[in-house]
Amino acid sequence: MKKLFNVCLSITLLLIASCDNVPAQNPENWTKSQLMEPAELAKSIASKKNVPVILCVGPGAVIPNSIDIGMVKDSENLSKFEKEVNKLPKSANIVVYCGCCPFDRCPNVRPAIAFLKQEHFTNYRLLNLPHNVKTDWISKGYPSEE
């Protein structure tokens, strides 16, 4: 019994030690009120009223009127994002989206939101694509680029 306890304890300690090597995902840097539901953006695009500046910070723009920045986890695309955003007034109506993967693993939305926050933009939102752009936008029949 003592030998079994020691083996279990050793395995537990090894597992705990190995967790130090697993990179933690950064916590969300947006609030729930900053999430825009896809239906809301789709309605705005369809009506052509109050259409925000739509910035795709992921692998490819699929939403009409999107400015395709590229994946902002890459420094060159983050610089491109910064330059594009800095052309806008601080009160500009901005929507950011990626959609490459679920939010909890997305390497692109956090740097974009962090920059908007750091630069004191006041009217930005994150498109609520908790799964990915295919599931949460395309499969719902919302307008997409061909």
Order of alpha helices (4+ residues) and beta strands (2+ residues): alpha-beta-alpha-beta-beta-alpha-beta-alpha-beta-alpha
